[in-house]
Amino acid sequence: MSKGKNQHVVTHDGSWAVRGAGNSKVTKIVDTQQEAIQIAKQIAQNQESEMLIHGKNGQIRERNSYGNDSYPPEG
């Protein structure tokens, strides 16, 4: 179970934003998705939570876990 709020990378009025799960306001608005991913990744790592990257259509296209993963990859 993650310790902090999952971080979502989402579109926001023609830009990209980072939004904590359940928050009505965005944490940060930036010009590119890559910038938003870097910010969300840093927050997720600090909070030991997940980062979910949404595409322009709103669908989740990628997710990364930075906490104690209940389903770690087999290797």
N, C-alpha and C positions, 0 to 999 in steps of 0.2 A: 504494500500500500504506500502510495506516495505521501511525503510529509507536507509538501506545499501545494499550492494551486497549480494545476496543469496550465501551460501557456499555449495560447492559440495564435498562429500567424494567419491573419485574415485581411481581406480587402477592406478599404475604408475610404469612401468618397474619392475614388480614383487613385488612392495611394495604398500603402500597406501598413498594417498596425499589429501590435502585440496586445493581446487581451488575456487577462487571467480568467480562468474558468469561473463562471458565475458572476463576473463583474459586469456592470452595465456600461462603465466607461473603459476606454482603451488605456493601456499603460503608456504607449509611445506610438507616434505616427511617423513613418519614414517614407522615402520615395520609392525604394525597391524592396522586393520580396527578400532578397539576399540580406539586406540590412536588418529587416525584421527577424529573419531566421537567426542571425548572430545574437541579437538582443534576447530573443526568446530562449535560445540555447543557454546563454549565460544565466538567465533567471532560473530556468529549469534545473540547471546544474547546482546552483546555489540552494535551491529549495528541495532538491532531490525529488523532482516531479517529472512530468512528461511534457514534451513539446509536440504539438500537433500542427502540421502545416496544411493549410487549406488552399486549394486552387482558386482561380478566378471565379469558378462556378460555385464555390462554397463547399464543395465536397472535400473531405480529408484525403490528401494524397500521400501523406507520409506521417509517421509518428516515431518519436525517439524517446526512450525512457532513460532518465538519469538518476533514478533512485534504486531501491531494492525491487527489482523486477520479479513479479510473481511467476512469470513465464520466461526465464532466461533462454537465450538461443542454445540449441544443442550443438555440441561441437566435438 
